[in-house]
Amino acid sequence: MSGGHAHGLYVHARSPLHDAAPHCKVVAALAFVVAVVATPRVAVWAFAAHAVVVAAAARAGRVPAPFVARRLTLELPFVAFALLLPFVGGGPRVDVAGVALSVEGSWAAWNVVAKATLTTAAMIVLGATTTVADVLHGLERLRAPRAATAIAGFMIRYADVVTGEVRRMRLARAARCYDGRGLRAARASGATLATLFVRSFERGERVHVAMLSRGFSGVMPPVARERPASRAQWRAALSVPMAAAVVCALAWSVA
């Protein structure tokens, strides 16, 4: 595995997925997402088949199921919104335990939850088996704009920097016996955000000056070792979206 910035979503392990070429994994993940989104919502069995594909990929990458389940909590706001659709949707209604639910709203809620869960899980498996540096390197191999990959790399790295700065500021406030609650904390929170913005901006300026002094010309140097993909790796990577595509085609044929 290559070095570089390892995000909290990354699982340090050795597996065929970890060792695969990053651009192969990126293409496979994106193609799988397209197949899942294209699957008709009424084909419940097809989403179960997609889930089996994701579970098999996670097992091949040695990504623990609890790890994926914890990261799936980020979709809870979307799930909460989807759960409201059966109650506010129009059209014919059906009684479930004495509650009138919209048939169209129920299918829409199922569509959102199923597709969001499967696509998010696929991206979690990709992130768990591929470092940020490798993902960016894979995008560059796929001819993504260098400016876009550079901005994405800086954004991910600065997210961790800003999070660490917030943690240090909170620790400093606690060391000074600050215990702001309720409306009294609003003013302090506003001042904290303003200070955080200024510090982040100044840090970015210093980093940019340091990069220019080291000969930065607008193109980031490669941070991951070259990984040429063999035909076997491409076949293994494309087997995942191909399986999803077959399931999607069967679902449309019997829908």
C-alpha atoms as a printed R data frame, in Angstrom:
    type eleno elety resid chain resno       x      y       z
1   ATOM     1    CA   MET     A     1   0.000  0.000   0.000
2   ATOM     2    CA   SER     A     2   1.097  3.472  -0.720
3   ATOM     3    CA   GLY     A     3   1.776  6.073   1.802
4   ATOM     4    CA   GLY     A     4   0.164  9.390   2.128
5   ATOM     5    CA   HIS     A     5  -2.801 10.661   4.016
6   ATOM     6    CA   ALA     A     6  -4.888  7.827   5.506
7   ATOM     7    CA   HIS     A     7  -8.351  9.054   6.403
8   ATOM     8    CA   GLY     A     8 -10.441  7.745   9.293
9   ATOM     9    CA   LEU     A     9 -12.531  5.734   6.844
10  ATOM    10    CA   TYR     A    10  -9.498  3.682   5.803
11  ATOM    11    CA   VAL     A    11  -9.017  0.176   7.228
12  ATOM    12    CA   HIS     A    12  -5.379 -0.864   7.539
13  ATOM    13    CA   ALA     A    13  -5.292 -4.434   6.263
14  ATOM    14    CA   ARG     A    14  -3.898 -6.584   3.484
15  ATOM    15    CA   SER     A    15  -6.414 -7.888   0.986
16  ATOM    16    CA   PRO     A    16  -6.909 -8.213  -2.772
17  ATOM    17    CA   LEU     A    17  -9.003 -5.043  -2.679
18  ATOM    18    CA   HIS     A    18  -6.306 -3.085  -0.860
19  ATOM    19    CA   ASP     A    19  -3.699 -4.181  -3.395
20  ATOM    20    CA   ALA     A    20  -5.838 -3.520  -6.486
21  ATOM    21    CA   ALA     A    21  -5.110 -0.548  -8.723
22  ATOM    22    CA   PRO     A    22  -7.041  2.488  -7.445
23  ATOM    23    CA   HIS     A    23  -8.434  3.553 -10.821
24  ATOM    24    CA   CYS     A    24  -9.920  0.068 -11.261
25  ATOM    25    CA   LYS     A    25 -11.688  0.381  -7.914
26  ATOM    26    CA   VAL     A    26 -12.963  3.884  -8.682
27  ATOM    27    CA   VAL     A    27 -14.438  2.773 -12.011
28  ATOM    28    CA   ALA     A    28 -15.999 -0.313 -10.414
29  ATOM    29    CA   ALA     A    29 -17.551  1.689  -7.571
30  ATOM    30    CA   LEU     A    30 -19.000  4.375  -9.858
31  ATOM    31    CA   ALA     A    31 -20.387  1.794 -12.291
32  ATOM    32    CA   PHE     A    32 -21.946 -0.130  -9.395
33  ATOM    33    CA   VAL     A    33 -23.631  3.060  -8.151
34  ATOM    34    CA   VAL     A    34 -25.069  3.698 -11.624
35  ATOM    35    CA   ALA     A    35 -26.460  0.145 -11.780
36  ATOM    36    CA   VAL     A    36 -28.054  0.456  -8.336
37  ATOM    37    CA   VAL     A    37 -29.644  3.827  -9.132
38  ATOM    38    CA   ALA     A    38 -30.998  2.452 -12.437
39  ATOM    39    CA   THR     A    39 -32.677 -0.512 -10.711
40  ATOM    40    CA   PRO     A    40 -36.496 -0.217 -10.595
41  ATOM    41    CA   ARG     A    41 -37.762  0.400  -7.090
42  ATOM    42    CA   VAL     A    42 -40.396 -2.343  -7.213
43  ATOM    43    CA   ALA     A    43 -37.738 -5.058  -7.670
44  ATOM    44    CA   VAL     A    44 -37.081 -5.674  -3.985
45  ATOM    45    CA   TRP     A    45 -35.192 -8.873  -4.736
46  ATOM    46    CA   ALA     A    46 -32.757 -6.932  -6.937
47  ATOM    47    CA   PHE     A    47 -31.727 -4.686  -4.053
48  ATOM    48    CA   ALA     A    48 -31.167 -7.785  -1.942
49  ATOM    49    CA   ALA     A    49 -28.863 -9.082  -4.685
50  ATOM    50    CA   HIS     A    50 -27.010 -5.752  -4.754
51  ATOM    51    CA   ALA     A    51 -26.572 -6.003  -0.988
52  ATOM    52    CA   VAL     A    52 -25.001 -9.429  -1.416
53  ATOM    53    CA   VAL     A    53 -22.538 -7.947  -3.919
54  ATOM    54    CA   VAL     A    54 -21.577 -5.177  -1.482
55  ATOM    55    CA   ALA     A    55 -21.215 -7.681   1.373
56  ATOM    56    CA   ALA     A    56 -18.992 -9.891  -0.794
57  ATOM    57    CA   ALA     A    57 -16.783 -6.907  -1.676
58  ATOM    58    CA   ALA     A    58 -16.530 -5.914   1.991
59  ATOM    59    CA   ARG     A    59 -15.579 -9.469   2.916
60  ATOM    60    CA   ALA     A    60 -12.942 -9.586   0.167
61  ATOM    61    CA   GLY     A    61 -11.523 -6.291   1.457
62  ATOM    62    CA   ARG     A    62 -11.604 -7.450   5.092
63  ATOM    63    CA   VAL     A    63 -13.856 -4.564   6.043
64  ATOM    64    CA   PRO     A    64 -15.743 -5.483   9.243
65  ATOM    65    CA   ALA     A    65 -19.526 -5.259   9.126
66  ATOM    66    CA   PRO     A    66 -19.685 -3.101  12.308
67  ATOM    67    CA   PHE     A    67 -17.278 -0.651  10.644
68  ATOM    68    CA   VAL     A    68 -19.630 -0.263   7.668
69  ATOM    69    CA   ALA     A    69 -22.692 -0.051   9.922
70  ATOM    70    CA   ARG     A    70 -21.203  2.773  11.999
71  ATOM    71    CA   ARG     A    71 -20.307  4.778   8.891
72  ATOM    72    CA   LEU     A    72 -23.807  4.283   7.468
73  ATOM    73    CA   THR     A    73 -25.169  6.511  10.232
74  ATOM    74    CA   LEU     A    74 -24.237  9.529   8.093
75  ATOM    75    CA   GLU     A    75 -27.303  8.818   5.950
76  ATOM    76    CA   LEU     A    76 -29.712  9.035   8.902
77  ATOM    77    CA   PRO     A    77 -30.957 12.550   7.958
78  ATOM    78    CA   PHE     A    78 -31.951 11.250   4.520
79  ATOM    79    CA   VAL     A    79 -33.616  8.209   6.075
80  ATOM    80    CA   ALA     A    80 -35.559 10.454   8.469
81  ATOM    81    CA   PHE     A    81 -36.773 12.512   5.523
82  ATOM    82    CA   ALA     A    82 -37.729  9.389   3.573
83  ATOM    83    CA   LEU     A    83 -39.759  8.017   6.478
84  ATOM    84    CA   LEU     A    84 -42.044 11.049   6.225
85  ATOM    85    CA   LEU     A    85 -42.988 10.331   2.607
86  ATOM    86    CA   PRO     A    86 -45.586  7.595   3.367
87  ATOM    87    CA   PHE     A    87 -47.445 10.071   5.581
88  ATOM    88    CA   VAL     A    88 -47.370 13.114   3.280
89  ATOM    89    CA   GLY     A    89 -47.524 11.394  -0.106
90  ATOM    90    CA   GLY     A    90 -50.608 11.565  -2.264
91  ATOM    91    CA   GLY     A    91 -52.523  8.993  -4.288
92  ATOM    92    CA   PRO     A    92 -54.084  5.773  -3.036
93  ATOM    93    CA   ARG     A    93 -53.572  4.934   0.624
94  ATOM    94    CA   VAL     A    94 -53.353  1.662   2.533
95  ATOM    95    CA   ASP     A    95 -53.987  1.006   6.217
96  ATOM    96    CA   VAL     A    96 -51.021 -0.361   8.147
97  ATOM    97    CA   ALA     A    97 -51.665 -0.978  11.844
98  ATOM    98    CA   GLY     A    98 -54.479  1.547  11.746
99  ATOM    99    CA   VAL     A    99 -52.373  4.232  10.024
100 ATOM   100    CA   ALA     A   100 -53.220  5.358   6.493
101 ATOM   101    CA   LEU     A   101 -50.053  5.407   4.405
102 ATOM   102    CA   SER     A   102 -49.600  6.574   0.849
103 ATOM   103    CA   VAL     A   103 -48.720  3.752  -1.527
104 ATOM   104    CA   GLU     A   104 -46.696  6.062  -3.765
105 ATOM   105    CA   GLY     A   105 -45.001  7.659  -0.746
106 ATOM   106    CA   SER     A   106 -44.111  4.250   0.666
107 ATOM   107    CA   TRP     A   107 -42.463  3.187  -2.583
108 ATOM   108    CA   ALA     A   108 -40.628  6.518  -2.756
109 ATOM   109    CA   ALA     A   109 -39.361  6.045   0.818
110 ATOM   110    CA   TRP     A   110 -38.186  2.530   0.017
111 ATOM   111    CA   ASN     A   111 -36.468  3.778  -3.134
112 ATOM   112    CA   VAL     A   112 -34.552  6.483  -1.244
113 ATOM   113    CA   VAL     A   113 -33.526  4.279   1.680
114 ATOM   114    CA   ALA     A   114 -32.501  1.244  -0.384
115 ATOM   115    CA   LYS     A   115 -30.492  3.110  -2.997
116 ATOM   116    CA   ALA     A   116 -28.892  5.520  -0.532
117 ATOM   117    CA   THR     A   117 -27.850  2.677   1.765
118 ATOM   118    CA   LEU     A   118 -26.359  0.531  -1.005
119 ATOM   119    CA   THR     A   119 -24.483  3.342  -2.731
120 ATOM   120    CA   THR     A   120 -23.173  4.714   0.571
121 ATOM   121    CA   ALA     A   121 -22.027  1.253   1.613
122 ATOM   122    CA   ALA     A   122 -20.214  0.840  -1.707
123 ATOM   123    CA   MET     A   123 -18.395  4.155  -1.196
124 ATOM   124    CA   ILE     A   124 -17.518  3.138   2.379
125 ATOM   125    CA   VAL     A   125 -15.935 -0.074   1.107
126 ATOM   126    CA   LEU     A   126 -14.013  1.934  -1.496
127 ATOM   127    CA   GLY     A   127 -12.757  4.358   1.156
128 ATOM   128    CA   ALA     A   128 -11.930  1.536   3.551
129 ATOM   129    CA   THR     A   129  -9.678 -0.171   1.022
130 ATOM   130    CA   THR     A   130  -8.191  2.875  -0.731
131 ATOM   131    CA   THR     A   131  -6.279  5.764   0.809
132 ATOM   132    CA   VAL     A   132  -7.135  9.344  -0.125
133 ATOM   133    CA   ALA     A   133  -3.859  9.625  -2.035
134 ATOM   134    CA   ASP     A   134  -4.677  6.502  -4.043
135 ATOM   135    CA   VAL     A   135  -8.209  7.690  -4.830
136 ATOM   136    CA   LEU     A   136  -6.852 10.996  -6.142
137 ATOM   137    CA   HIS     A   137  -4.159  9.159  -8.068
138 ATOM   138    CA   GLY     A   138  -6.794  6.892  -9.573
139 ATOM   139    CA   LEU     A   139  -8.860  9.879 -10.646
140 ATOM   140    CA   GLU     A   140  -5.789 11.374 -12.293
141 ATOM   141    CA   ARG     A   141  -5.204  8.095 -14.145
142 ATOM   142    CA   LEU     A   142  -8.796  8.397 -15.377
143 ATOM   143    CA   ARG     A   143  -7.944 11.839 -16.805
144 ATOM   144    CA   ALA     A   144  -9.783 13.855 -14.148
145 ATOM   145    CA   PRO     A   145  -8.747 17.551 -14.154
146 ATOM   146    CA   ARG     A   146  -5.597 18.089 -12.104
147 ATOM   147    CA   ALA     A   147  -7.089 21.224 -10.548
148 ATOM   148    CA   ALA     A   148 -10.104 19.248  -9.304
149 ATOM   149    CA   THR     A   149  -7.997 16.505  -7.729
150 ATOM   150    CA   ALA     A   150  -5.692 19.078  -6.122
151 ATOM   151    CA   ILE     A   151  -8.641 20.958  -4.620
152 ATOM   152    CA   ALA     A   152 -10.171 17.699  -3.365
153 ATOM   153    CA   GLY     A   153  -6.878 16.662  -1.763
154 ATOM   154    CA   PHE     A   154  -6.472 19.997   0.012
155 ATOM   155    CA   MET     A   155 -10.099 19.949   1.141
156 ATOM   156    CA   ILE     A   156  -9.781 16.509   2.734
157 ATOM   157    CA   ARG     A   157  -6.506 17.358   4.440
158 ATOM   158    CA   TYR     A   158  -7.766 20.719   5.702
159 ATOM   159    CA   ALA     A   159 -10.932 19.127   7.077
160 ATOM   160    CA   ASP     A   160  -8.724 17.173   9.499
161 ATOM   161    CA   VAL     A   161  -6.642 20.283  10.254
162 ATOM   162    CA   VAL     A   162  -9.720 22.388  11.024
163 ATOM   163    CA   THR     A   163 -11.210 19.600  13.149
164 ATOM   164    CA   GLY     A   164  -8.007 19.438  15.169
165 ATOM   165    CA   GLU     A   165  -8.034 23.230  15.591
166 ATOM   166    CA   VAL     A   166 -11.602 23.117  16.900
167 ATOM   167    CA   ARG     A   167 -10.621 20.394  19.360
168 ATOM   168    CA   ARG     A   168  -7.720 22.486  20.677
169 ATOM   169    CA   MET     A   169  -9.912 25.580  21.026
170 ATOM   170    CA   ARG     A   170 -12.501 23.629  23.004
171 ATOM   171    CA   LEU     A   171  -9.780 22.258  25.253
172 ATOM   172    CA   ALA     A   172  -8.449 25.785  25.818
173 ATOM   173    CA   ARG     A   173 -11.926 27.023  26.771
174 ATOM   174    CA   ALA     A   174 -12.429 24.112  29.167
175 ATOM   175    CA   ALA     A   175  -9.015 24.792  30.761
176 ATOM   176    CA   ARG     A   176 -10.257 28.323  31.502
177 ATOM   177    CA   CYS     A   177 -13.368 26.921  33.257
178 ATOM   178    CA   TYR     A   178 -15.700 28.044  30.485
179 ATOM   179    CA   ASP     A   179 -19.109 26.412  30.797
180 ATOM   180    CA   GLY     A   180 -21.327 28.354  28.434
181 ATOM   181    CA   ARG     A   181 -24.823 26.989  27.970
182 ATOM   182    CA   GLY     A   182 -28.012 28.164  26.386
183 ATOM   183    CA   LEU     A   183 -28.167 31.620  24.837
184 ATOM   184    CA   ARG     A   184 -25.037 32.713  26.677
185 ATOM   185    CA   ALA     A   185 -22.997 30.353  24.537
186 ATOM   186    CA   ALA     A   186 -24.199 31.912  21.264
187 ATOM   187    CA   ARG     A   187 -21.843 34.878  21.479
188 ATOM   188    CA   ALA     A   188 -18.894 32.683  22.421
189 ATOM   189    CA   SER     A   189 -19.696 30.243  19.592
190 ATOM   190    CA   GLY     A   190 -19.797 33.115  17.107
191 ATOM   191    CA   ALA     A   191 -16.430 34.388  18.294
192 ATOM   192    CA   THR     A   192 -15.025 30.863  18.078
193 ATOM   193    CA   LEU     A   193 -16.185 30.452  14.490
194 ATOM   194    CA   ALA     A   194 -14.735 33.834  13.522
195 ATOM   195    CA   THR     A   195 -11.394 32.957  15.133
196 ATOM   196    CA   LEU     A   196 -11.415 29.573  13.439
197 ATOM   197    CA   PHE     A   197 -11.995 31.187  10.042
198 ATOM   198    CA   VAL     A   198  -9.154 33.656  10.539
199 ATOM   199    CA   ARG     A   199  -6.752 30.954  11.714
200 ATOM   200    CA   SER     A   200  -7.658 28.668   8.816
201 ATOM   201    CA   PHE     A   201  -7.227 31.470   6.293
202 ATOM   202    CA   GLU     A   202  -3.844 32.461   7.728
203 ATOM   203    CA   ARG     A   203  -2.703 28.835   7.788
204 ATOM   204    CA   GLY     A   204  -3.698 28.467   4.141
205 ATOM   205    CA   GLU     A   205  -1.723 31.584   3.230
206 ATOM   206    CA   ARG     A   206   1.367 30.267   5.017
207 ATOM   207    CA   VAL     A   207   1.067 26.889   3.328
208 ATOM   208    CA   HIS     A   208   0.682 28.531  -0.083
209 ATOM   209    CA   VAL     A   209   3.764 30.689   0.448
210 ATOM   210    CA   ALA     A   210   5.726 27.626   1.577
211 ATOM   211    CA   MET     A   211   4.630 25.740  -1.545
212 ATOM   212    CA   LEU     A   212   5.652 28.611  -3.827
213 ATOM   213    CA   SER     A   213   9.060 28.798  -2.146
214 ATOM   214    CA   ARG     A   214   9.526 25.105  -2.955
215 ATOM   215    CA   GLY     A   215   8.796 25.551  -6.643
216 ATOM   216    CA   PHE     A   216   5.072 24.832  -6.792
217 ATOM   217    CA   SER     A   217   3.808 25.547 -10.308
218 ATOM   218    CA   GLY     A   218   0.125 24.681  -9.975
219 ATOM   219    CA   VAL     A   219   0.493 20.912 -10.422
220 ATOM   220    CA   MET     A   220   0.668 18.652  -7.393
221 ATOM   221    CA   PRO     A   221   3.468 16.078  -7.457
222 ATOM   222    CA   PRO     A   222   2.417 12.422  -7.386
223 ATOM   223    CA   VAL     A   223   1.960 11.145  -3.830
224 ATOM   224    CA   ALA     A   224   1.232  7.514  -4.623
225 ATOM   225    CA   ARG     A   225   3.338  4.943  -6.367
226 ATOM   226    CA   GLU     A   226   2.377  3.950  -9.881
227 ATOM   227    CA   ARG     A   227   0.123  0.918 -10.033
228 ATOM   228    CA   PRO     A   228  -0.379 -0.354 -13.551
229 ATOM   229    CA   ALA     A   229  -3.518 -2.442 -13.729
230 ATOM   230    CA   SER     A   230  -3.313 -5.877 -15.270
231 ATOM   231    CA   ARG     A   231  -6.105 -7.476 -17.255
232 ATOM   232    CA   ALA     A   232  -6.827 -9.761 -14.313
233 ATOM   233    CA   GLN     A   233  -7.325 -6.758 -12.044
234 ATOM   234    CA   TRP     A   234  -9.652 -5.107 -14.531
235 ATOM   235    CA   ARG     A   235 -11.662 -8.310 -14.881
236 ATOM   236    CA   ALA     A   236 -11.923 -8.703 -11.105
237 ATOM   237    CA   ALA     A   237 -12.895 -5.045 -10.610
238 ATOM   238    CA   LEU     A   238 -15.465 -4.981 -13.407
239 ATOM   239    CA   SER     A   239 -17.064 -8.215 -12.199
240 ATOM   240    CA   VAL     A   240 -18.771 -6.210  -9.426
241 ATOM   241    CA   PRO     A   241 -20.590 -3.660 -11.634
242 ATOM   242    CA   MET     A   242 -21.241 -6.347 -14.251
243 ATOM   243    CA   ALA     A   243 -23.065 -8.440 -11.644
244 ATOM   244    CA   ALA     A   244 -25.046 -5.361 -10.606
245 ATOM   245    CA   ALA     A   245 -25.823 -4.559 -14.247
246 ATOM   246    CA   VAL     A   246 -27.119 -8.096 -14.850
247 ATOM   247    CA   VAL     A   247 -29.346 -7.826 -11.783
248 ATOM   248    CA   CYS     A   248 -30.622 -4.431 -12.975
249 ATOM   249    CA   ALA     A   249 -31.389 -5.782 -16.462
250 ATOM   250    CA   LEU     A   250 -33.252 -8.778 -15.026
251 ATOM   251    CA   ALA     A   251 -35.206 -6.486 -12.735
252 ATOM   252    CA   TRP     A   252 -36.361 -4.365 -15.667
253 ATOM   253    CA   SER     A   253 -37.226 -7.443 -17.720
254 ATOM   254    CA   VAL     A   254 -39.580 -8.831 -15.054
255 ATOM   255    CA   ALA     A   255 -40.882 -5.480 -13.770
